[in-house]
Amino acid sequence: VMYSGEVMERGTATDIFSEPSNPYTMGLQNSFHNIESPDDPLVSIPGTAPDASDPPTWCPFASRCPFATADCEVDPDLRRAPGSLDHVSRCHYVDDVEQLRTWSADPTQWSEEGAVDDSHFEPSSDPLIEVEELRKYFDTDQGLLDRLRRVEPTPVRAVDDVSFEINQGEMFGIVGESGCGKSTLGRLLLKLIAETDGSIRFDGTDLTGLSRADEGEFRSDAQIIFQDPFESLNPRLTVRQTLMEPLSLLGESRRYAERVDRVKEMLEEVGLSPAEEYLNRFPDQMSGGELQRVAIARALIVEPSFILADEPVSMLDVSIRANIINLLRKLRLDRDLTYGVISHDISLIRNLCDRTGVMYLGEFVELGDTANVVDDPKHPYTRALVKSVPTPDPTTTRESADIRGETASARNPPSGCRFHTRCPEIIPPDDYEFEQQRYRELMDLRVDIDSGSLRPEFVRRRSEEAENDDPVEHLKSERFGGGFQDAEAEEIVDEALESFVDGDIERASERLRSAFTSPCERRTPKLQHAGDDDRLVACHLYDD
């Protein structure tokens, strides 16, 4: 574990995670949102790291350590710590490590106010944002080649028939893998791009066809915090100029001195104090956490009621993340803000958001109370997202996510349920008996044959290399982890594979498709209630 150019603690992974023996390591653990204990408070480490060009001659963490004493004015050596023989810590109080662990678990030891607790806050049931059947397709125009060939364009269906509400005062999470459409959905909510179809209502006002005057008012009501503060802030503008710019663009009528006072107030509110020290700094003179606070201040300075936070902490160190997350919570309580939070990290969403929509290939597949969605996921894709989250404990074994392959193309999404090409719980046809794993393997075979990633010549070559005279049996041994329950099903598979090995790919594909098409391929699932809570799930496993 390194800090300010020095090793603060060294040991096995079990030593570091199970028996942390340095205050800095303990602080990092407090800052980490853990999906195994999602309701634990996030406690940030106060202050910032020392200037690397002028490092301290004493313990480098002393200025931020809540347990520092006069002894820490002397730089400590690495000393033997509990655990393995190689476990060492750069701290004067290694011998009192049990007491340090007890103190570090108390949020008030790290700051007077401790972690921000918004568990008592109840959002309104009145919607601020209402989205109905929203679609955004890209590449919808015919190109020259399409016109010459008289072919209709094949658009990218980035957002496809999405409906939901965000209530006033709510933190609403949008989570999914890269390419699922969540950032495009966020840009639609802010009218940064035009929708292809559907409607968005903001506080009762239809955003389609807004006049320029009304759009200016909407820009004051809805703001964004971008993912990367290093890229979203103009490197040529000082903090003062960055925060005054939106006031000018949106027609602020106050005098210059009053605007500067407003900028100072915002900097203090987001934790950049004293404000005078930051006014004339450029972005390259600040840390990542400070830059993200400036970005938040820029969004808040026009007094919005809604903020879209697009991956607001993904570019930040773990200790800084806790600072920013707690700041977002505090601002919600202080200003009655409504948030849309976009993230690929479902553990962050679980820690931060009230309700969540899980996106896959442009559609919501699960929607409901965040605790229900993450703690007891119903959709197989949501379950896979939860299983894929790492936990900061090497002694814990978690079930791995059982999904394979890449997300299909949004230009040509699969029929029926769009997740069926990867789903570990895909429904077999009623005509045959299948073990679930065997049917998933059969579907993977179909996908690879149809996509062309599996070729007959490669199969024959691998069979020869393995000195197997029967390429069909060799292919079956490669693709299937066991035998088939249903003899008739296995005969059809053998017949299709013989055609495939002989080079008749079309016949093999058609034979497998006609016999083994899943109900998940035939019909597109609609969001429906599943279980006793109010969540909605788009999955045929819950069809009546």
N, C-alpha and C positions, 0 to 999 in steps of 0.2 A: 504494500500500500504506500504510494508515494504522495508527497505534499511539498510544494515549493522546492522541488529538485532533490529532496532527501527521502530515503526510505524510512517511513514511520513505523511500519510493522511488516514482518516477514514470517511466513510459516506455511503449513499445508492449507489447502482450501478449507478443511474442517476446522483447523485452528482459527483461521480468520473469521469464518462465519459463525462458528459455534462458541468460540471463546475469544472474542475480540479483546485486545489488551492495550489499545491505544485510544485516547479520546476522539481522535480524528476518525478512526475506523468506526467507532460507536456512532459518531455523528452521521457518517455515510449511511449506516444501517437505518437510522431513524428517518432518513430522507427518502428511503426507497419504498414505493408503493408495492405491497405484496398481495397478490391475488388470493393467497391462502389465508390472509388476515386482513381483508379489505377495509375493515372499519377502524383499524389502528390509525391514530393521528400521524400525519406527516410533520416531522419536526425539522425545521431548517437550521443550518449552521449559520450563526450570525457573522456579519462582516464579509470581507473579501480576502483573497490570498495576497500575500505581500508582493511588492514589486520585485520581479526577478532580477532587475538590474541593480537593486540595492537590498539584498536579502538580509534578514536580521542575523545577529551573531548569537542569539539565544534560541530557545526552542521555537522553530518556525511557526508552530500552531498556537503559541501562547496567547497571541492577541485575540484569537477567536475561541480559545478554550475556556469553558465556564469553570473549570477546576484549577486553573493556573494560580500559582502562588509566586512568592518572591524567588523560590528555588528555580523557577522556570526561566529566570533571566540568564541562566547558564545552559548552554546547549547540551542536552543529555546524550549519552551514548546509547547504542542498541543494547538492551539488557534482556536477560533470559525471562521468558513469559510462560504462563501455564500452558500445558499441551505437549506437543512433540518436542524433541530435543532441539530442533532447529527453529522453534518459535521464539522470536525476539521482538521487542518493542522499544521505540525511542521515546521513553517517558520516565520522569523521575519517580513516578508512583506506581510502577508495575507491581510492587508488592501489595498495593492496596487495590488491586484490579477489581475485586468483587464489589467493593464499595463504589468504585467508579462506574461499574455496570449498573448498579442500583440507581445512582444519581442520574446517569445518562438516559435511563428509561423514563425519567420525569421531564415532560416538555417544558415546565417552568424553569428548569435548570439552564436551558439554552436561551430563553428569552422571557421577559417579564410576563408577556401575555400568553406564552406557550403556543401550542398549535391552534389554528383557527377552527372552532367547532361550529358548524352550521347545521348540525343534525336536527336542531329544534326548528329550523326554518321550514315553513310550509308554502310552496308555490301556490299561486292562484289556480283555480280551475278554469279561468277565462283564457281563451287562446289569444296570444299576441300575433302569432303567425299561423295561417291556415293554408296548407298546400293540397291541391286537388289534381290528381291524374297528371302530374307534371312530367313532361318529356323534354329531353334535349338530345337531338341527333346532330352529328357533325357530318360533313361531306355529303350533303343532301342534293347538291347540284350535279347535273350531268357534265362530265368533262368532254373534251373534244372526241376522245376515243370512244366514250360511251355513246355519244350522239352518232358517230359514224357507224358503230356496230348496232345501233338502236337497242341499247341495253339500259335498263333502268339503273340508277346509281344504288350502291349498297352502303347505306349510311352507318356510321358508328353510333350505336345506341348507348350513349354514356349514362343517361338517366331515362328510365323507361317506366312510365305509369306509376309514379310514386305519390302517395297521399299520406299526410300526417299533420299533426298540430304541435306547436311549441307554446306552452302556457306561460303567462306572465310570471316572471320571477323564477323560472325554471332553468336548470342546466340540462340541456338536451344533447345527448351524445350521438354521433354518427360514426360508426366503426366498421372497418373492413380492410381487406388487403389492398395493396397498391393496384390501381386500375379499376377499382370497383365502382367509381363514379362519385365518391363522397366529396371530393374537392369541387367537382363540377356542380354538384348539388348546392354546395355552399356559395359558389359564385352566382348561381341562379337566385338564391335567397336574397342576395345583396344587389340584384339587378346589374351585376357586372357583365353578364352576357344575357342575351334574350332567349326565352324558352321557345321550343318548337311547338309545344301544345301544353294545355293545362293552365292552371291559375295559381297565383300566390296572392294572398290577402295579408296585409300588415296592419294590425290594429283596425281592422274593418275596411281598409282601403285596398281596392284591387290595384296591384302594381302593374298590370298590363296596360300599356298605353298611357303611362304617366306623362303629364306635361313637364316641361323643363323646370318650371317653378316648383311643382310638386316633387319632382325628383330631387331638387336641392334640399327640400325639407326632409325627404326620406333619407338623404345622405347624412343629415344631422342625427336622425333617429337610429340609424343602423351603421355600425362600423366594424372593422376587421382587425384582428391581430394575426400577422403573417407568421409562417413557420420559422423563417430564418431572419433574425434581426440584423445579421451582418449584410444581408442582401436587400432588405426592405427599407433600410434607412439610407438616405442620400449621403455619401461620404463627404460631399462638399458643403453640407449644411451643418451648422452648429445645432446643439440641442434647442437653443432658443428659437432658431429659424425653423427647425423641424416642427416644433409644437405650435408656432404661430402660423405656419402655412395653412393648415385646415381652417383656421379662423378666418383668414383672408379669402380663401376659396369659397367659403360658404357664407360670405357677406357679413361677417362680424362688424358691428358698427362702433365698438368701443375704441377709445383712444389708445395710442401705442403704449403708453405707460400702464394703462389698465390691462392691456393684453399681456404685458410682461409680468404683471402681478398675478394674472391668471395662470401663466406658465409656471411661475414659482409655486403656486398653490398645488398644481397638478404634480409637479415633481416631488413635493413633500408627501402628497397623498400616496404616491406609488413607492415611497421608501427611498427616494434619492435626496438625502438631506445631509448638510444644508444645500438648498437649491442653488444658491449663488455659485457654488463650486462646480456645478454641472452646466450652467447656462451657456458657457462659451466653449465647451468641449466638442470635439469632433468625434464621430463614431470610433475611429481607430485609437482613441484615447480612453476607451471604456471597455469593461469586460462584457462577456456575453449576457450575463444576468442583468447588468446595468442597461445594456442596449435593449433587452426585451422589456424592461421597465419603462424605458423611453417610448417604445412602440405602444405599450399599454396606455401611457399618458397621452400619446398622440390620438389614440382612439377615443379616450375619455373626454378630451378637452372640449368637444362639441356637444357634450351632455347627451349621449345616445341612451336609448332604452334597451337596445339589443346589440350584442357584440358576438360576432362569429370568430371563434378562436380556432384557426386552422393549424393543427399540430403545434400548439403553443409552446411545448417544452421539449420537442424531440431533438432540437439542436443543442440542448443545454446539458451541462454536467449534472449528475444526480443530486448533489447538494443544492444546486441553484434551482433545479426543478421544483423542489419542495417550497422554496421561497416564492416562486411564481404561482404555483398552485394555491398556496395559502393566500397570496395577494388577490387572486381571482375570487376566492371564496369571500375574503373580507370586503372586496368591492361590491359583491352581490348584496351582502348584508347592509353595507353603508348606503348604497345607491339604488337598491331594488332593481338590479340589472337582470336581464334575461340573456342567457348564453346559448349559442350553438357551438358544441365542441367537436371538432373533427379529429380523429386519431386512428392509427392502425393498432394502437396499444390498448387492448381491452381491459388490462389491469388499471391503467390510468382512468379509463372511462368508468370503471366500477368504483374507483375511489372518489370521483369528482361529480358524476352526473346523477340526476334524479330519474330520468327516463332515457332510453336508448333505442335507436334503430340500427339493426345490423344489415349492412349492404353487401350484395354480391351481384356482380355484373349488371349494375344499373337498377337493381330492384331491392326493396326491403324484404328480407326473409324472416325477420323476427323483430317485434316492436313491443316495448312495454317497460315496466318498472325495472331500472337497472339491476337492482339486487336480485330480482327474480330471473332476469335474462341471463346474468352471469353466474349466479350461484346454482341455478337449476335450469340450464339451457335446454330448450326443446328441439330446435332445429339442428340437424347434424353439422351444419357449417358453424353455427355458434359454438357447439361443443368442441369442434376442432380448434377454433380460435382460443377458447379457454385452455384447452390442453396444451396449446403451443406456447403458452406464457412461461418463461423460466422463473423459478423461485430461487431466492438467495439463500439456499440451504443445501449443501452438497450431500447431506445425510438423508434427504427426502427423495423418494422415488415417485415420480408422477407418471401417469399413463400418457404415452405419447399420442400426438394427433395422427389419426390414421387416414390421411388424405394424400393422394398422389397426383403427380402431373401438374400442369400449369393451368391457370384460369383460361377458359376459352375466349375467343375473340369477341369483343363487343360489336364488331362489324357483322359477324355471322354467329350469333349466340345459339346454343343448343335448343332444340325444341323442348316443350314441356318445362319441367323444372331445370333451370340453367345450371344447377349444381350437380345434376345427375351424372355427369361425366367424371366426377371425383368423389361422389358421395359413398361413404362406407356402409350406409344403410339403405341403399337403393332397393326398391321393391322388385322381387323377381316376378315373372309372369305366373299366372295361376296354373298353367298347364303342366308345369314340371316342379319336381322337388329339388330345392337347392339349399346347401349351406350358404349362409350369407357371404362368407369370405370367398367361396367358390364362384358365386355369381358376380361379385365385384371383380374378381380376376377375369371372368369371361367378358365383362363389360370393358375392362381395360384392354383386352385383346381386340375387341371390336373397335374401340377408339383408335388404337394404333394401326389397325388395318385400314380403316377409313381415312385416317390422316396421312397415310403413306410412310409413317415412321418405321413400320415393319415391312420388310421387303422379302419376297420369296428367295431371291438369290442369297441374301444374308443368312436365311434359315438353313438353306441347303449347305452353305459353306460351313456354318457352325456345326452342323450335324456331321459333316465329313471330318472336321477337326477333332470332334469328340469320338470319332470312329464308331458312329452310330449309323447303321444302314437304313434306319427308318426315320426320316426327317420329321414326320408327323408326331411320332412318339417323343422325339427329342424336343420338338417345340412344346408339346404338352408338358413335359417334365420341367421345361424352363418357365412356363407361364402359370402353371397350376401347382398349388402346394399340397395337393392330394387328389384322391379319386372323386368321382361323381356319385351322388346318391341315386340319381335317376339314370337308368341304363339307356333309355330312349334319348335323353338329353345328350349323353356322351356320344351316342351314335351320330347325332346331328353335328356335334362339334368335330368328330373325326372326319365326317363327310366334307364339312366346310374347310377343314385344314388340308385335306387331300387336294381340294380344288386350289387352295391358296398356294401350296407347295408346287403344284403343277403350273402356276403362273396365272390362273384364272381368278384374279383378285375380285372382280366384280361379282362373280358367282358366289365366292366365299362370303363376301360382305352381305350379299342379299340373303343367303341361307341363314346366316347368324341373326340378321335383323328380323327376318320374317318369323323365326322361331322364338327368339328370346328378347323381343322388345319389352321394355319395362313400362308399367303404367306411368312411371315418372317421366317418360319420354313423350307420352301421348297427350297429356293435359297439363296446362300451366296451372300450378297451384295458386289459390287466392289466399290472402291473409285471413285467417280465421282464428277463433278462440281455441286455446288448447290448455286444458287444466282448469283449476279453480280461480286463477287470478285473471286480470284484465289483459294479459298479453295477447298479441296476435302472432301467428306463425303461418308461413306459406310453405306447407309441406304436406305431401299426400299421406304421410304416416298418421295424420290426424283427421283424415277424411272420415265422414260418417259412414 
